[in-house]
Every structure is written in structure tokens, then in C-alpha cells.
Amino acid sequence: MKLERFARLSLCLLLLFLAGCTTYYRVSDQATGRVYYTTEYDRTDSGAILFEDAKTRSKVTLQSSEISEVSRSDFEAGRKK
């Protein structure tokens, strides 16, 4: 009985910890000045970045960009603009 409670409590704490580990990014397209928000991105061999825009949920590829880590509150505010 105590082991089951301990296991449930451990699982809950692990899920809370993992939920708080998200990193938020602001991606600026240097060619157009447009700003995007995302929680993850990938780089291609040519140096372009690929990500999903948090506002429109569309896939974006940028050749020339600037990536900045932002707080959750800045991410949420930028996503809602």
C-alpha cells in the first residue's frame, strides 16, 4: 500500500518537473523582420532553421534568422499578438 502511494507521488512529481522544463524561443526573420514564437527548432545542413510557429501552427523554414530564448510570459504574450 505504501509502495503504491510512493510510486504515484513520484510519478506526479516527475510529470510536474517535466512540464516546467520547456524552453521558449522568439525567432526573428532577418529578411522580413517578422517575429515567430516556438518551443523547439531544428537546423538543416545548410544552416536554415525549421520550426512550428506557436501562433499559426504552421511549419516555417528560415534561411536568415535570429533566435532568442524568452520567458514563458513573453512567449504567451507574443503568441497572442
All heavy atoms as an XYZ file, in Angstrom:
649
protein
N       0.826     -1.194      0.000
C       0.000      0.000      0.000
C       0.873      1.262      0.000
O       0.637      2.157     -0.792
C      -0.893     -0.054      1.229
C      -2.169      0.689      1.114
S      -3.189      0.116     -0.231
C      -4.686      0.768      0.297
N       1.877      1.308      0.874
C       2.754      2.477      0.915
C       3.572      2.596     -0.361
O       3.825      3.691     -0.823
C       3.689      2.400      2.125
C       3.015      2.703      3.430
C       4.025      2.744      4.546
C       3.356      3.107      5.845
N       4.316      3.284      6.927
N       3.952      1.466     -0.929
C       4.731      1.475     -2.154
C       3.925      2.068     -3.318
O       4.444      2.848     -4.106
C       5.202      0.061     -2.506
C       6.103     -0.059     -3.728
C       7.359      0.790     -3.548
C       6.477     -1.504     -3.967
N       2.644      1.732     -3.396
C       1.787      2.284     -4.449
C       1.647      3.793     -4.305
O       1.702      4.527     -5.293
C       0.410      1.634     -4.404
C       0.389      0.210     -4.895
C      -0.994     -0.401     -4.777
O      -1.996      0.344     -4.863
O      -1.061     -1.624     -4.578
N       1.467      4.258     -3.087
C       1.345      5.708     -2.846
C       2.632      6.424     -3.224
O       2.622      7.486     -3.837
C       1.037      5.978     -1.371
C      -0.415      6.271     -1.119
C      -0.724      6.470      0.314
N      -0.399      7.816      0.735
C      -0.398      8.210      1.984
N      -0.690      7.361      2.959
N      -0.127      9.439      2.307
N       3.753      5.804     -2.844
C       5.048      6.392     -3.170
C       5.243      6.457     -4.677
O       5.724      7.460     -5.215
C       6.178      5.580     -2.518
C       7.544      6.095     -2.854
C       8.014      7.259     -2.279
C       8.344      5.427     -3.763
C       9.269      7.750     -2.594
C       9.595      5.905     -4.094
C      10.058      7.070     -3.507
N       4.869      5.396     -5.378
C       5.008      5.357     -6.832
C       4.137      6.423     -7.492
O       4.585      7.115     -8.413
C       4.650      3.971     -7.358
N       2.914      6.581     -7.032
C       2.021      7.613     -7.594
C       2.557      9.009     -7.342
O       2.536      9.864     -8.232
C       0.627      7.487     -6.982
C      -0.204      6.437     -7.627
C      -1.644      6.530     -7.179
N      -2.148      5.189     -7.049
C      -2.987      4.762     -6.149
N      -3.466      5.601     -5.265
N      -3.374      3.520     -6.120
N       3.031      9.233     -6.123
C       3.582     10.545     -5.771
C       4.816     10.837     -6.623
O       4.976     11.944     -7.141
C       3.927     10.603     -4.283
C       4.550     11.908     -3.794
C       3.581     13.070     -4.020
C       4.915     11.804     -2.334
N       5.674      9.853     -6.802
C       6.882     10.029     -7.612
C       6.521     10.350     -9.054
O       7.131     11.216     -9.687
C       7.744      8.766     -7.568
O       8.195      8.537     -6.258
N       5.541      9.659     -9.592
C       5.100      9.910    -10.959
C       4.551     11.329    -11.104
O       4.869     12.028    -12.062
C       4.049      8.891    -11.384
C       3.510      9.027    -12.803
C       4.625      8.897    -13.823
C       2.430      8.001    -13.063
N       3.758     11.761    -10.158
C       3.206     13.125    -10.198
C       4.319     14.172    -10.147
O       4.299     15.142    -10.901
C       2.240     13.346     -9.044
S       0.679     12.481     -9.239
N       5.292     13.976     -9.294
C       6.403     14.926     -9.193
C       7.228     14.947    -10.479
O       7.644     16.010    -10.934
C       7.288     14.584     -7.996
C       6.658     14.835     -6.633
C       7.562     14.311     -5.524
C       6.371     16.308     -6.432
N       7.433     13.792    -11.062
C       8.174     13.715    -12.327
C       7.436     14.467    -13.430
O       8.041     15.220    -14.192
C       8.396     12.262    -12.733
C       9.115     12.040    -14.058
C      10.519     12.606    -14.007
C       9.142     10.568    -14.399
N       6.135     14.288    -13.530
C       5.349     14.983    -14.554
C       5.377     16.493    -14.346
O       5.472     17.257    -15.306
C       3.916     14.466    -14.561
C       3.739     13.045    -15.085
C       2.292     12.592    -14.908
C       4.169     12.925    -16.523
N       5.297     16.936    -13.100
C       5.376     18.375    -12.819
C       6.737     18.931    -13.207
O       6.849     20.016    -13.776
C       5.104     18.645    -11.344
C       3.658     18.535    -10.904
C       3.553     18.658     -9.384
C       2.812     19.599    -11.570
N       7.784     18.175    -12.913
C       9.133     18.605    -13.257
C       9.290     18.716    -14.769
O       9.808     19.703    -15.284
C      10.164     17.620    -12.692
C      11.565     17.919    -13.122
C      12.259     18.976    -12.566
C      12.177     17.149    -14.090
C      13.550     19.267    -12.968
C      13.470     17.421    -14.503
C      14.158     18.488    -13.930
N       8.837     17.710    -15.502
C       8.971     17.718    -16.956
C       8.154     18.824    -17.600
O       8.551     19.408    -18.601
C       8.578     16.360    -17.534
C       9.519     15.209    -17.205
C       8.961     13.898    -17.743
C      10.905     15.461    -17.745
N       7.009     19.132    -17.035
C       6.161     20.197    -17.585
C       6.834     21.554    -17.453
O       6.626     22.442    -18.275
C       4.808     20.204    -16.890
N       7.654     21.731    -16.435
C       8.324     23.000    -16.213
C       9.629     23.151    -16.966
O      10.305     24.160    -16.854
N      10.016     22.187    -17.770
C      11.314     22.192    -18.446
C      11.252     22.671    -19.885
O      12.192     22.466    -20.639
C      11.925     20.791    -18.403
S      12.391     20.289    -16.753
N      10.183     23.280    -20.297
C      10.062     23.763    -21.670
C      10.868     25.038    -21.838
O      10.866     25.905    -20.975
C       8.584     24.036    -22.014
O       7.860     22.835    -21.844
C       8.431     24.535    -23.431
N      11.551     25.152    -22.960
C      12.279     26.362    -23.304
C      11.497     27.080    -24.395
O      10.993     26.463    -25.325
C      13.691     26.013    -23.809
O      14.352     25.230    -22.814
C      14.496     27.264    -24.077
N      11.391     28.390    -24.263
C      10.621     29.203    -25.197
C      11.569     30.073    -26.017
O      12.528     30.624    -25.476
C       9.625     30.085    -24.431
C       8.693     29.277    -23.570
C       8.942     29.102    -22.212
C       7.579     28.671    -24.113
C       8.097     28.346    -21.427
C       6.725     27.915    -23.331
C       6.986     27.759    -21.991
O       6.148     27.004    -21.216
N      11.277     30.198    -27.311
C      12.141     30.956    -28.216
C      11.341     31.973    -29.018
O      10.213     31.725    -29.413
C      12.828     30.017    -29.222
C      13.662     28.954    -28.582
C      13.178     27.654    -28.436
C      14.942     29.230    -28.115
C      13.945     26.667    -27.848
C      15.714     28.245    -27.520
C      15.212     26.967    -27.392
O      15.962     25.985    -26.807
N      11.990     33.109    -29.279
C      11.497     34.102    -30.222
C      12.434     34.020    -31.427
O      13.652     34.125    -31.274
C      11.522     35.508    -29.632
C      11.074     36.571    -30.630
C      11.062     37.978    -30.068
N      12.345     38.318    -29.487
C      12.507     38.770    -28.244
N      11.486     38.944    -27.457
N      13.703     39.060    -27.791
N      11.872     33.815    -32.599
C      12.660     33.684    -33.825
C      12.332     34.877    -34.714
O      11.176     35.079    -35.087
C      12.336     32.364    -34.567
C      13.177     32.247    -35.817
C      12.537     31.163    -33.651
N      13.352     35.649    -35.046
C      13.162     36.822    -35.903
C      13.710     36.526    -37.290
O      14.862     36.102    -37.428
C      13.905     38.027    -35.327
O      13.448     38.311    -34.023
N      12.878     36.749    -38.306
C      13.294     36.598    -39.694
C      14.036     37.883    -40.070
O      13.436     38.957    -40.131
C      12.067     36.390    -40.580
C      12.416     36.167    -42.042
O      13.587     36.383    -42.424
O      11.515     35.784    -42.793
N      15.329     37.779    -40.320
C      16.126     38.969    -40.610
C      15.806     39.572    -41.970
O      16.045     40.757    -42.193
C      17.612     38.640    -40.493
C      17.998     38.321    -39.067
C      19.467     37.979    -38.917
O      20.098     37.502    -39.852
N      19.997     38.242    -37.740
N      15.231     38.799    -42.863
C      14.887     39.320    -44.193
C      13.623     40.174    -44.161
O      13.543     41.199    -44.842
C      14.708     38.168    -45.181
N      12.629     39.765    -43.376
C      11.343     40.470    -43.370
C      11.054     41.217    -42.069
O      10.152     42.047    -42.025
C      10.184     39.483    -43.602
O      10.121     38.586    -42.483
C      10.353     38.721    -44.894
N      11.764     40.879    -40.995
C      11.504     41.485    -39.701
C      10.373     40.814    -38.934
O      10.052     41.211    -37.820
N       9.763     39.808    -39.526
C       8.660     39.101    -38.866
C       9.180     38.302    -37.668
O      10.280     37.764    -37.705
C       7.982     38.179    -39.867
C       6.740     37.549    -39.316
C       5.889     36.945    -40.378
N       4.730     36.360    -39.725
C       3.893     35.572    -40.298
N       4.037     35.265    -41.566
N       2.878     35.080    -39.648
N       8.365     38.225    -36.618
C       8.752     37.529    -35.393
C       7.835     36.330    -35.180
O       6.613     36.432    -35.354
C       8.680     38.479    -34.175
C       8.989     37.733    -32.891
C       9.635     39.644    -34.357
N       8.424     35.204    -34.823
C       7.702     33.968    -34.550
C       8.048     33.503    -33.138
O       9.082     33.883    -32.586
C       8.126     32.860    -35.522
C       7.950     33.188    -36.975
C       8.960     33.801    -37.709
C       6.768     32.858    -37.628
C       8.800     34.080    -39.052
C       6.606     33.134    -38.987
C       7.631     33.745    -39.673
O       7.463     34.019    -41.008
N       7.207     32.639    -32.586
C       7.463     32.032    -31.276
C       7.340     30.523    -31.399
O       6.453     30.023    -32.085
C       6.479     32.574    -30.239
C       6.740     34.026    -29.923
C       6.183     35.032    -30.687
C       7.586     34.373    -28.881
C       6.454     36.364    -30.435
C       7.865     35.709    -28.609
C       7.291     36.694    -29.391
O       7.563     38.006    -29.128
N       8.248     29.812    -30.737
C       8.254     28.359    -30.791
C       8.891     27.785    -29.528
O       9.545     28.513    -28.775
C       9.006     27.866    -32.046
O       8.821     26.472    -32.188
C      10.489     28.194    -31.990
N       8.703     26.498    -29.313
C       9.328     25.834    -28.168
C      10.459     24.910    -28.593
O      11.187     24.398    -27.747
C       8.300     25.018    -27.361
O       7.651     24.095    -28.239
C       7.275     25.930    -26.702
N      10.608     24.706    -29.894
C      11.721     23.897    -30.388
C      11.982     24.207    -31.846
O      11.109     24.688    -32.562
C      11.458     22.407    -30.207
C      10.215     21.902    -30.897
C       9.951     20.437    -30.604
O       9.814     20.075    -29.430
O       9.889     19.679    -31.581
N      13.212     23.949    -32.259
C      13.581     24.169    -33.661
C      14.708     23.212    -34.025
O      15.390     22.666    -33.157
C      13.991     25.621    -33.906
C      15.241     26.049    -33.163
C      16.490     25.935    -33.756
C      15.169     26.571    -31.881
C      17.638     26.318    -33.089
C      16.307     26.951    -31.199
C      17.538     26.838    -31.806
O      18.677     27.212    -31.132
N      14.876     23.010    -35.329
C      15.947     22.170    -35.865
C      16.726     22.981    -36.889
O      16.181     23.883    -37.518
C      15.384     20.925    -36.561
C      14.753     19.959    -35.592
O      15.332     19.723    -34.520
O      13.665     19.431    -35.914
N      17.986     22.615    -37.068
C      18.818     23.235    -38.098
C      19.068     22.235    -39.219
O      19.298     21.068    -38.973
C      20.163     23.665    -37.536
C      20.086     24.900    -36.700
C      21.454     25.565    -36.602
N      21.371     26.693    -35.705
C      21.055     27.920    -36.081
N      20.817     28.159    -37.347
N      20.984     28.895    -35.223
N      19.021     22.742    -40.436
C      19.344     21.893    -41.591
C      20.849     21.948    -41.830
O      21.559     22.768    -41.242
C      18.611     22.375    -42.850
O      19.107     23.674    -43.201
C      17.113     22.431    -42.641
N      21.322     21.112    -42.714
C      22.747     21.106    -43.068
C      23.185     22.429    -43.680
O      24.333     22.838    -43.549
C      23.053     19.955    -44.035
C      22.918     18.599    -43.384
O      22.992     18.511    -42.134
O      22.729     17.608    -44.114
N      22.258     23.111    -44.356
C      22.593     24.388    -44.996
C      22.547     25.563    -44.020
O      22.860     26.683    -44.394
C      21.635     24.650    -46.156
O      20.317     24.841    -45.671
N      22.115     25.308    -42.771
C      22.079     26.372    -41.774
C      20.707     26.990    -41.559
O      20.527     27.817    -40.674
N      19.725     26.618    -42.364
C      18.359     27.123    -42.183
C      17.771     26.498    -40.915
O      18.236     25.461    -40.449
C      17.500     26.759    -43.385
N      16.768     27.150    -40.365
C      16.085     26.562    -39.217
C      14.657     26.198    -39.594
O      14.021     26.875    -40.402
C      16.118     27.460    -37.969
C      15.369     28.765    -38.199
C      17.533     27.741    -37.524
C      15.010     29.435    -36.909
N      14.186     25.122    -38.995
C      12.829     24.623    -39.193
C      12.133     24.625    -37.847
O      12.710     24.188    -36.847
C      12.857     23.193    -39.731
C      13.681     22.923    -40.973
C      13.871     21.425    -41.165
C      12.981     23.509    -42.173
N      10.886     25.096    -37.805
C      10.129     25.102    -36.551
C       8.646     25.243    -36.853
O       8.246     25.530    -37.977
C      10.601     26.231    -35.633
C      10.412     27.610    -36.207
C       9.273     28.341    -35.918
C      11.367     28.170    -37.035
C       9.097     29.609    -36.444
C      11.206     29.441    -37.562
C      10.065     30.163    -37.267
N       7.838     25.052    -35.812
C       6.400     25.263    -35.924
C       6.062     26.555    -35.199
O       6.381     26.717    -34.026
C       5.635     24.106    -35.297
C       4.131     24.269    -35.406
C       3.376     23.110    -34.797
O       3.504     21.993    -35.311
O       2.675     23.343    -33.786
N       5.427     27.476    -35.911
C       5.014     28.744    -35.315
C       3.912     28.479    -34.291
O       2.903     27.847    -34.606
C       4.518     29.688    -36.413
C       4.040     31.024    -35.888
O       4.557     31.484    -34.853
O       3.158     31.620    -36.526
N       4.113     28.939    -33.070
C       3.158     28.677    -31.989
C       1.817     29.368    -32.216
O       0.791     28.903    -31.734
C       3.748     29.113    -30.650
N       1.815     30.464    -32.954
C       0.571     31.203    -33.178
C      -0.291     30.566    -34.259
O      -1.485     30.343    -34.072
C       0.889     32.648    -33.555
C      -0.327     33.522    -33.705
C       0.073     34.956    -33.974
C      -1.135     35.855    -34.041
N      -0.758     37.249    -34.270
N       0.310     30.245    -35.399
C      -0.461     29.745    -36.540
C      -0.399     28.232    -36.696
O      -1.127     27.666    -37.491
C       0.053     30.371    -37.844
O       1.421     29.962    -38.039
C      -0.049     31.881    -37.820
N       0.506     27.590    -35.969
C       0.737     26.135    -36.051
C       1.232     25.711    -37.436
O       1.102     24.565    -37.820
C      -0.513     25.334    -35.674
C      -0.988     25.557    -34.275
C      -0.059     24.862    -33.331
N      -0.552     25.005    -31.958
C       0.232     25.169    -30.926
N       1.522     25.203    -31.089
N      -0.264     25.287    -29.721
N       1.797     26.649    -38.178
C       2.326     26.314    -39.496
C       3.824     26.027    -39.388
O       4.511     26.546    -38.513
C       2.069     27.444    -40.485
O       2.678     28.635    -40.036
N       4.314     25.201    -40.294
C       5.739     24.878    -40.370
C       6.450     26.024    -41.078
O       5.981     26.509    -42.106
C       5.971     23.579    -41.132
C       5.231     22.395    -40.568
C       5.863     21.915    -39.301
C       5.155     20.631    -38.858
N       5.287     20.373    -37.459
N       7.572     26.461    -40.538
C       8.307     27.595    -41.081
C       9.767     27.185    -41.290
O      10.346     26.511    -40.446
C       8.238     28.807    -40.129
C       9.003     29.996    -40.685
C       6.796     29.189    -39.829
N      10.349     27.621    -42.402
C      11.765     27.439    -42.681
C      12.352     28.809    -42.966
O      11.834     29.541    -43.806
C      11.980     26.532    -43.911
O      11.334     25.280    -43.685
C      13.459     26.311    -44.164
N      13.411     29.161    -42.251
C      14.054     30.462    -42.440
C      15.539     30.269    -42.723
O      16.217     29.514    -42.029
C      13.892     31.342    -41.204
C      12.474     31.717    -40.783
C      12.503     32.509    -39.487
C      11.782     32.498    -41.876
N      16.037     30.976    -43.724
C      17.459     30.914    -44.065
C      18.281     31.858    -43.192
O      19.401     31.549    -42.830
C      17.661     31.268    -45.538
C      17.097     30.262    -46.500
C      17.810     28.928    -46.418
O      19.007     28.855    -46.173
N      17.060     27.859    -46.593
N      17.713     33.003    -42.871
C      18.430     34.019    -42.103
C      17.569     34.430    -40.913
O      16.539     35.075    -41.083
C      18.713     35.224    -43.002
O      19.373     36.224    -42.282
N      17.991     34.034    -39.725
C      17.153     34.298    -38.554
C      18.005     34.580    -37.323
O      19.202     34.303    -37.300
C      16.259     33.094    -38.279
O      17.064     31.962    -38.004
N      17.351     35.135    -36.332
C      17.961     35.360    -35.026
C      17.073     34.670    -34.001
O      15.856     34.899    -33.981
C      18.058     36.847    -34.732
C      18.703     37.150    -33.402
C      18.792     38.643    -33.153
O      18.982     39.404    -34.106
O      18.642     39.025    -31.979
N      17.656     33.847    -33.143
C      16.892     33.085    -32.162
C      17.266     33.568    -30.774
O      18.444     33.635    -30.423
C      17.190     31.578    -32.283
C      16.881     31.108    -33.703
C      16.403     30.788    -31.247
C      17.401     29.731    -34.011
N      16.231     33.902    -29.972
C      16.444     34.350    -28.603
C      15.591     33.519    -27.658
O      14.423     33.256    -27.948
C      16.028     35.811    -28.433
O      16.661     36.624    -29.368
N      16.158     33.127    -26.534
C      15.376     32.444    -25.510
C      14.584     33.504    -24.749
O      15.130     34.559    -24.415
C      16.313     31.692    -24.561
C      15.603     30.708    -23.679
C      16.575     29.824    -22.914
O      17.550     29.347    -23.498
O      16.316     29.634    -21.706
N      13.294     33.247    -24.518
C      12.429     34.203    -23.822
C      11.712     33.512    -22.669
O      11.671     32.287    -22.602
C      11.386     34.841    -24.779
C      12.073     35.672    -25.847
C      10.496     33.799    -25.406
N      11.137     34.302    -21.798
C      10.379     33.759    -20.666
C       9.030     33.229    -21.157
O       8.575     33.572    -22.254
C      10.148     34.834    -19.612
O       9.284     35.830    -20.116
N       8.397     32.453    -20.322
C       7.078     31.915    -20.675
C       6.071     33.046    -20.869
O       5.256     33.005    -21.791
C       6.601     30.950    -19.604
C       5.252     30.359    -19.927
C       4.792     29.386    -18.894
N       3.494     28.856    -19.275
C       2.872     27.908    -18.633
N       3.414     27.368    -17.566
N       1.699     27.483    -19.024
N       6.131     34.058    -20.015
C       5.174     35.164    -20.129
C       5.386     35.942    -21.442
O       4.416     36.342    -22.090
C       5.255     36.097    -18.925
O       6.558     36.636    -18.802
N       6.647     36.150    -21.855
C       6.910     36.812    -23.134
C       6.430     35.943    -24.303
O       5.883     36.442    -25.294
C       8.393     37.102    -23.308
C       8.885     38.231    -22.418
O       8.038     38.982    -21.881
O      10.103     38.365    -22.240
N       6.632     34.638    -24.186
C       6.181     33.689    -25.206
C       4.666     33.763    -25.355
O       4.142     33.890    -26.458
C       6.618     32.277    -24.819
C       6.080     31.196    -25.712
C       6.737     30.878    -26.881
C       4.944     30.484    -25.361
C       6.250     29.862    -27.708
C       4.456     29.479    -26.171
C       5.115     29.165    -27.349
N       3.956     33.693    -24.230
C       2.485     33.732    -24.270
C       1.976     35.062    -24.836
O       1.055     35.085    -25.623
C       1.916     33.502    -22.869
C       2.154     32.101    -22.321
C       1.435     31.013    -23.096
O       0.423     31.288    -23.761
O       1.909     29.867    -23.050
N       2.607     36.159    -24.438
C       2.185     37.468    -24.936
C       2.440     37.588    -26.436
O       1.592     38.089    -27.176
C       2.924     38.582    -24.186
N       3.582     37.138    -26.909
C       3.911     37.209    -28.329
C       3.044     36.288    -29.169
O       2.706     36.626    -30.305
N       2.709     35.158    -28.632
C       1.868     34.198    -29.353
C       0.455     34.734    -29.552
O      -0.200     34.441    -30.539
C       1.828     32.891    -28.572
C       1.195     31.754    -29.309
C       1.274     30.530    -28.474
N       0.388     30.697    -27.330
C      -0.292     29.715    -26.785
N      -0.175     28.502    -27.238
N      -1.085     29.926    -25.773
N      -0.019     35.552    -28.632
C      -1.388     36.070    -28.700
C      -1.517     37.320    -29.556
O      -2.619     37.731    -29.885
C      -1.899     36.366    -27.286
C      -2.090     35.101    -26.486
C      -2.555     35.406    -25.083
C      -2.683     34.107    -24.300
N      -3.060     34.347    -22.921
N      -0.398     37.959    -29.920
C      -0.452     39.193    -30.730
C      -1.025     38.926    -32.095
O      -0.875     37.956    -32.710
C       0.946     39.791    -30.883
C       1.425     40.471    -29.646
C       2.767     41.099    -29.935
C       3.325     41.755    -28.695
N       4.622     42.327    -28.922
